[in-house]
C-alpha cells in the first residue's frame, strides 16, 4: 500500500526584495498549488490602507485561516507575502501545520540587505504601501535566524536556479518513505 502524500505548507522567508513572491508564483505555476498571499489579502482588506502594523496582523490572520482551509481539505499550499522575520510568526505557521498533519517547508531566500534595497527601490508596482528600502533595513534588524531545517537559497542567483533547488527540495520531502518490512 503506498504511503499517503505528504501535506506541505511551503513558506518562503526573507527580506523584502529577496524574491519570495517571484519564487512562490513560479512554484504555484509549476506545482499547481494554491498560493495564499498576504500582500494581496492586505490590499483587498484595506484598499485605502497605510503602513499600519494592525493591517499586517489582520492580513496574516486571514492568511492563516485560508491556509487552514486548504490543509483541512488535504491540499498543500504556498504562503507568500510575509517575511517570517519574527519567530512568533513562524511558530504560528508551524502550529497550523501540526494541527493539520502537514509539514512546513521553509525556503530561506538569503539576500544581502544592499541587494534587497536596490530591488525594492527599482520596483514600480507592489501591493504593500510601506515597501521601501528603509523597510528592508527595519526587517533586517529584527530578522531572527532562519529555522535550522530551512533550505537556504542564495537570492542573488538566477530565478531559474532557485526554482530548480526549491523543486528538488519539495520532491525530496514528497518522496514516499520506504516502509519497514515485517519479519
Backbone bond lengths (Angstrom), bond angles and torsions (degrees), N, CA, C in turn:
res aa  C-N    CA-C-N  psi(-1)  N-CA   C-N-CA  omega(-1)  CA-C   N-CA-C  phi
1 X - - - 1.446 - - 1.533 108.13 -
2 X 1.337 118.16 127.29 1.464 119.91 -178.06 1.532 110.86 -69.14
3 X 1.326 114.40 150.89 1.458 120.47 177.50 1.532 108.58 -70.49
4 X 1.334 117.04 146.29 1.464 118.71 178.24 1.525 109.95 -66.28
5 X 1.324 116.49 152.58 1.470 118.81 -179.46 1.531 110.48 -63.94
6 X 1.306 115.26 148.86 1.464 121.43 177.88 1.524 107.81 -78.22
7 X 1.320 115.55 125.75 1.451 121.45 177.52 1.524 107.63 -83.82
8 X 1.327 116.64 122.82 1.462 121.69 -174.36 1.513 112.72 -115.83
9 X 1.311 113.96 143.57 1.449 123.31 168.73 1.521 104.70 -118.13
10 X 1.329 116.27 101.33 1.466 121.82 -175.15 1.523 108.39 -88.62
11 X 1.345 115.62 124.51 1.456 120.16 -173.07 1.524 111.63 -131.96
12 X 1.331 117.62 99.13 1.462 119.27 171.40 1.532 109.55 -68.02
13 X 1.325 116.81 139.93 1.455 120.02 175.83 1.512 109.28 -136.06
14 X 1.317 115.67 149.23 1.453 121.29 -179.48 1.511 111.20 156.90
15 X 1.302 115.58 179.01 1.457 122.39 -178.46 1.529 111.32 -64.64
16 X 1.344 116.78 156.45 1.465 118.28 168.28 1.538 107.61 -57.03
17 X 1.314 117.04 136.52 1.456 120.55 -179.35 1.516 114.38 88.19
18 X 1.324 117.90 -0.55 1.463 120.71 -179.39 1.531 112.33 -74.07
19 X 1.326 117.76 -22.06 1.461 120.81 -178.83 1.517 113.19 107.87
20 X 1.311 117.93 17.63 1.462 121.84 -178.42 1.520 111.88 -60.29
21 X 1.330 116.00 -47.72 1.468 119.20 -177.00 1.520 112.18 -68.86
22 X 1.315 117.26 -37.53 1.468 119.65 176.96 1.527 109.94 -61.27
23 X 1.332 116.46 -43.35 1.458 119.81 178.44 1.526 110.45 -66.74
24 X 1.330 117.16 -43.25 1.469 120.17 -179.71 1.527 111.31 -60.91
25 X 1.330 117.20 -42.82 1.473 119.86 178.81 1.531 110.87 -64.83
26 X 1.327 117.27 -40.40 1.469 120.32 178.86 1.531 110.31 -64.48
27 X 1.329 117.19 -41.36 1.467 120.52 177.70 1.524 110.52 -65.62
28 X 1.318 116.65 -39.33 1.458 120.74 178.51 1.533 110.56 -59.41
29 X 1.335 115.27 -47.07 1.480 118.96 -179.84 1.522 110.93 -64.55
30 X 1.321 117.00 -45.94 1.462 121.35 -174.48 1.524 112.29 -69.88
31 X 1.335 116.71 -42.92 1.469 120.43 -174.40 1.519 113.33 -96.04
32 X 1.323 116.56 -9.00 1.464 121.91 -177.77 1.538 111.02 56.34
33 X 1.323 114.57 44.52 1.461 121.35 177.05 1.523 109.25 -103.18
34 X 1.324 116.71 149.87 1.462 117.91 173.56 1.527 110.28 -66.49
35 X 1.325 115.59 144.43 1.468 122.58 177.58 1.514 107.11 -118.73
36 X 1.326 115.62 121.96 1.458 121.81 178.90 1.523 106.48 -102.90
37 X 1.322 116.80 112.83 1.465 121.71 -171.48 1.530 111.32 -110.55
38 X 1.329 115.85 115.51 1.463 120.11 179.94 1.526 111.83 -60.97
39 X 1.322 117.58 -39.15 1.470 119.62 -179.44 1.527 111.13 -61.32
40 X 1.323 117.28 -43.26 1.464 120.95 -179.89 1.526 110.53 -68.39
41 X 1.315 116.55 -40.71 1.465 120.25 178.92 1.523 110.07 -64.49
42 X 1.325 116.22 -43.81 1.472 120.63 179.36 1.524 110.50 -60.74
43 X 1.332 117.01 -44.13 1.463 120.46 179.57 1.526 111.30 -63.49
44 X 1.328 116.90 -36.96 1.462 119.97 179.02 1.530 111.55 -72.42
45 X 1.324 116.42 -37.73 1.463 120.36 -179.19 1.526 112.12 -73.26
46 X 1.330 116.43 -35.02 1.466 121.99 -174.08 1.533 109.78 -131.94
47 X 1.331 117.75 70.44 1.468 119.46 -175.75 1.530 113.64 -61.85
48 X 1.301 118.47 -25.83 1.467 121.82 177.73 1.519 110.42 -100.85
49 X 1.336 116.21 14.43 1.459 122.60 -169.90 1.508 115.61 -57.51
50 X 1.294 112.65 158.76 1.455 121.52 174.83 1.511 109.11 -108.62
51 X 1.274 116.86 -140.39 1.461 121.36 -176.78 1.515 111.05 -109.61
52 X 1.312 117.08 25.35 1.454 120.74 -173.70 1.517 114.89 -67.54
53 X 1.329 114.58 137.76 1.464 120.57 176.41 1.525 110.66 -65.24
54 X 1.332 116.77 -30.88 1.466 120.23 178.16 1.520 111.98 -61.90
55 X 1.335 116.26 -37.93 1.465 119.93 177.30 1.525 110.65 -62.82
56 X 1.327 115.76 -42.67 1.463 119.72 -179.42 1.522 110.52 -64.28
57 X 1.335 117.19 -42.29 1.471 120.10 179.72 1.521 111.01 -64.17
58 X 1.336 116.68 -42.79 1.468 120.41 179.20 1.528 110.73 -63.17
59 X 1.319 116.47 -43.64 1.470 120.20 179.79 1.524 110.58 -66.14
60 X 1.342 117.59 -37.55 1.462 120.11 178.71 1.533 110.53 -65.76
61 X 1.328 116.77 -38.89 1.469 120.13 176.08 1.532 110.06 -61.04
62 X 1.335 116.54 -40.18 1.465 120.21 177.94 1.526 111.06 -66.45
63 X 1.328 117.32 -36.68 1.468 121.44 176.32 1.528 109.80 -60.66
64 X 1.323 115.98 -46.91 1.467 119.66 179.95 1.524 111.23 -61.90
65 X 1.330 116.73 -40.10 1.466 120.19 178.69 1.528 111.00 -64.35
66 X 1.333 117.10 -43.41 1.471 120.28 179.44 1.524 110.86 -66.11
67 X 1.328 117.01 -43.07 1.465 119.90 178.02 1.525 110.66 -62.58
68 X 1.329 117.30 -38.33 1.468 120.74 177.96 1.531 110.89 -61.37
69 X 1.323 116.78 -39.72 1.472 120.12 178.25 1.527 110.92 -63.69
70 X 1.335 116.90 -43.28 1.466 119.57 178.39 1.524 110.74 -63.33
71 X 1.330 116.25 -49.56 1.470 119.51 -178.67 1.525 110.67 -62.91
72 X 1.332 116.97 -40.17 1.463 120.83 178.48 1.519 112.42 -61.43
73 X 1.325 116.60 -28.28 1.467 121.78 177.80 1.534 111.45 -88.34
74 X 1.341 116.03 3.83 1.463 119.46 178.68 1.514 114.32 82.21
75 X 1.336 117.33 18.30 1.470 121.57 -179.40 1.520 110.00 -106.15
76 X 1.311 116.39 129.05 1.456 120.67 168.41 1.516 107.84 -67.07
77 X 1.328 117.25 156.50 1.464 119.53 177.51 1.520 110.54 -152.64
78 X 1.317 114.71 169.61 1.461 123.29 -179.64 1.524 107.53 -113.85
79 X 1.326 116.13 131.32 1.460 121.19 175.46 1.523 107.14 -102.72
80 X 1.320 116.25 125.51 1.460 121.88 -174.22 1.522 110.02 -130.33
81 X 1.322 115.68 161.83 1.448 120.95 173.23 1.515 115.03 87.51
82 X 1.312 117.42 7.03 1.471 121.63 177.18 1.526 107.62 -122.98
83 X 1.310 116.21 142.43 1.465 119.27 179.42 1.527 111.74 -79.89
84 X 1.324 116.73 -25.66 1.470 122.76 -173.13 1.526 110.76 54.49
85 X 1.332 115.11 37.89 1.461 120.68 178.00 1.524 111.34 -70.50
86 X 1.315 116.33 -29.76 1.466 121.27 -176.45 1.526 110.89 -95.59
87 X 1.299 114.29 135.19 1.465 121.40 178.52 1.537 110.81 -58.50
88 X 1.325 117.49 -36.51 1.474 120.78 -178.74 1.529 111.14 -60.56
89 X 1.329 118.34 -40.51 1.470 120.91 178.46 1.526 110.67 -66.88
90 X 1.312 116.11 -37.29 1.472 119.58 177.80 1.525 110.66 -64.96
91 X 1.332 116.00 -41.91 1.475 119.50 179.35 1.525 111.17 -62.84
92 X 1.335 116.49 -38.69 1.468 119.45 178.60 1.530 110.98 -63.30
93 X 1.329 116.90 -40.31 1.461 120.19 178.57 1.533 110.71 -68.16
94 X 1.321 116.31 -41.55 1.479 120.43 178.26 1.528 110.52 -61.66
95 X 1.336 117.02 -43.32 1.462 120.84 179.77 1.529 110.82 -62.40
96 X 1.316 116.59 -41.11 1.461 121.03 177.09 1.530 110.03 -60.12
97 X 1.315 116.38 -47.10 1.467 120.49 179.84 1.535 110.51 -59.85
98 X 1.324 116.54 -46.08 1.482 120.01 -179.93 1.516 111.33 -58.91
99 X 1.333 116.61 -43.44 1.480 119.67 -179.24 1.518 111.70 -59.30
100 X 1.323 117.28 -26.50 1.469 120.35 -176.95 1.529 112.61 -108.38
101 X 1.318 117.07 9.59 1.464 119.76 179.50 1.518 112.56 67.42
102 X 1.318 116.37 27.59 1.468 121.23 -178.51 1.525 109.76 -103.87
103 X 1.291 114.44 168.04 1.456 121.64 176.82 1.528 108.78 -117.94
104 X 1.333 116.74 135.11 1.456 120.43 174.55 1.518 107.95 -85.92
105 X 1.312 115.97 129.83 1.459 121.53 172.85 1.522 106.79 -109.86
106 X 1.346 115.17 103.77 1.457 121.23 179.53 1.524 109.19 -80.97
107 X 1.323 116.32 128.80 1.459 122.62 175.89 1.526 106.46 -115.08
108 X 1.322 116.37 100.03 1.469 121.26 -176.11 1.520 110.22 -86.24
109 X 1.323 116.27 107.12 1.461 121.05 175.13 1.518 106.85 -84.48
110 X 1.312 114.77 97.09 1.460 122.74 -176.52 1.522 108.00 -80.81
111 X 1.331 114.92 111.32 1.464 120.35 -172.87 1.519 109.53 -131.53
112 X 1.322 117.82 125.57 1.463 119.19 175.12 1.530 109.94 -59.48
113 X 1.328 118.09 138.22 1.470 119.94 -179.26 1.531 113.59 -54.40
114 X 1.311 118.81 -36.30 1.471 120.19 -179.95 1.528 110.90 -61.85
115 X 1.321 117.44 -41.79 1.468 121.03 177.95 1.524 110.04 -67.05
116 X 1.318 117.50 -43.43 1.465 120.87 179.31 1.532 110.65 -61.29
117 X 1.333 117.04 -42.72 1.473 120.24 178.34 1.528 110.95 -60.53
118 X 1.335 116.95 -43.89 1.479 120.13 179.38 1.531 110.69 -62.19
119 X 1.318 116.69 -43.47 1.468 119.78 -179.46 1.522 111.05 -63.44
120 X 1.323 116.59 -45.40 1.465 120.29 -179.79 1.527 110.52 -63.51
121 X 1.311 117.83 -40.77 1.471 121.58 -179.86 1.531 111.24 -63.85
122 X 1.341 117.59 -31.33 1.470 121.50 -178.79 1.522 112.58 -80.74
123 X 1.321 118.07 -22.87 1.460 120.57 -176.06 1.515 111.09 -67.53
124 X 1.299 115.56 134.78 1.465 120.39 -179.56 1.524 111.64 -97.69
125 X 1.296 117.81 -40.30 1.463 120.51 -175.85 1.523 109.26 -125.35
126 X 1.307 115.16 118.16 1.459 121.12 175.21 1.516 106.74 -146.37
127 X 1.325 118.09 139.39 1.469 119.13 -176.27 1.533 114.81 -69.62
128 X 1.324 118.69 -19.63 1.465 120.22 -179.40 1.526 109.99 -83.25
129 X 1.337 118.23 116.47 1.462 119.97 -175.86 1.527 113.78 -70.64
130 X 1.324 117.10 -17.54 1.472 119.83 -177.61 1.524 112.67 -98.70
131 X 1.307 117.32 12.94 1.460 121.48 -177.29 1.527 110.26 -79.53
132 X 1.317 115.52 101.65 1.460 122.89 -178.73 1.522 108.54 -138.38
133 X 1.322 117.44 165.34 1.468 119.04 173.86 1.530 112.46 -56.99
134 X 1.335 117.92 -33.11 1.472 120.52 177.93 1.533 110.81 -64.52
135 X 1.328 117.41 -33.41 1.464 120.41 177.92 1.531 110.31 -63.85
136 X 1.318 116.90 -38.09 1.466 120.68 177.71 1.524 109.65 -55.66
137 X 1.323 116.58 -47.16 1.467 120.33 -179.80 1.523 112.00 -64.67
138 X 1.324 116.99 -40.19 1.469 120.31 179.48 1.528 111.04 -63.97
139 X 1.325 116.55 -42.84 1.470 120.23 179.37 1.527 109.97 -68.46
140 X 1.318 117.43 -41.03 1.470 120.40 179.21 1.524 110.80 -60.63
141 X 1.321 117.39 -36.46 1.465 121.39 -178.40 1.528 112.22 -66.66
142 X 1.337 116.73 -28.39 1.467 119.52 -177.92 1.538 113.29 -107.01
143 X 1.320 116.99 4.91 1.470 120.34 -173.56 1.524 110.55 -70.59
144 X 1.309 116.23 115.12 1.460 121.33 176.69 1.532 108.50 -72.25
145 X 1.334 117.33 152.32 1.469 118.42 177.18 1.533 110.08 -53.93
146 X 1.327 117.38 140.77 1.471 119.41 -178.46 1.524 110.92 -63.68
147 X 1.324 116.46 157.23 1.474 119.27 177.68 1.531 110.48 -56.60
148 X 1.309 115.73 146.14 1.475 120.41 -178.94 1.522 112.52 -59.68
149 X 1.328 116.65 -31.91 1.465 119.53 -177.28 1.536 112.92 -90.62
150 X 1.329 117.81 6.53 1.462 120.45 179.83 1.529 110.46 -69.90
151 X 1.324 115.15 142.11 1.461 120.39 172.38 1.519 106.96 -79.91
152 X 1.322 117.32 118.64 1.457 121.41 178.94 1.524 109.05 -83.61
153 X 1.320 115.19 125.53 1.454 122.54 177.31 1.520 107.75 -119.60
154 X 1.308 117.17 128.51 1.458 121.99 179.17 1.524 108.00 -76.26
155 X 1.332 117.01 105.20 1.461 122.00 -174.28 1.522 113.74 -63.92
156 X 1.328 117.75 -12.91 1.461 120.58 177.60 1.531 111.65 -81.52
157 X 1.312 117.65 -11.73 1.468 121.71 -179.37 1.522 110.32 -76.25
158 X 1.323 118.40 162.50 1.468 121.51 179.05 1.529 111.53 -61.77
159 X 1.334 114.91 146.74 1.474 120.87 -177.98 1.517 113.16 -55.59
160 X 1.322 116.70 -40.33 1.461 119.84 -179.37 1.521 111.86 -62.33
161 X 1.302 116.28 -37.49 1.465 120.79 178.12 1.530 110.80 -66.59
162 X 1.342 116.34 -42.05 1.463 120.04 178.36 1.525 110.66 -63.44
163 X 1.322 116.29 -42.29 1.460 120.61 178.52 1.529 110.35 -61.04
164 X 1.320 117.28 -44.94 1.468 120.60 -179.91 1.529 111.12 -61.37
165 X 1.328 117.08 -41.62 1.463 120.12 179.14 1.529 110.94 -65.73
166 X 1.325 116.49 -41.69 1.463 120.18 179.21 1.528 110.79 -65.46
167 X 1.332 117.50 -43.40 1.469 120.76 179.22 1.530 111.40 -62.77
168 X 1.326 116.83 -38.57 1.467 120.28 178.29 1.531 110.17 -64.44
169 X 1.323 117.20 -41.02 1.471 120.33 178.71 1.523 110.98 -65.25
170 X 1.318 116.62 -40.94 1.462 120.86 179.02 1.522 109.97 -64.35
171 X 1.319 117.07 -42.17 1.473 120.67 178.43 1.524 110.78 -61.43
172 X 1.333 116.92 -40.41 1.476 119.60 178.46 1.521 111.25 -63.33
173 X 1.316 116.78 -41.97 1.459 120.46 -178.79 1.526 110.43 -69.00
174 X 1.308 116.62 -38.04 1.468 120.95 -177.82 1.528 113.42 -78.36
175 X 1.328 117.30 -18.25 1.470 120.17 -176.09 1.529 109.71 -58.96
176 X 1.321 115.93 133.38 1.465 118.01 178.44 1.529 110.34 -62.69
177 X 1.295 114.28 136.00 1.461 119.29 177.46 1.520 108.25 -85.74
178 X 1.334 115.82 137.66 1.468 117.37 178.52 1.517 109.68 -64.31
179 X 1.311 114.73 137.37 1.455 120.27 177.25 1.516 109.17 -84.55
180 X 1.290 114.60 144.68 1.466 118.85 176.65 1.525 108.33 -67.37
181 X 1.303 115.46 133.44 1.467 118.57 -178.78 1.531 108.95 -84.49
182 X 1.293 113.95 145.98 1.471 120.40 -179.89 1.513 108.88 -76.13
183 X 1.340 117.83 141.55 1.464 120.34 179.58 1.490 113.81 -68.73
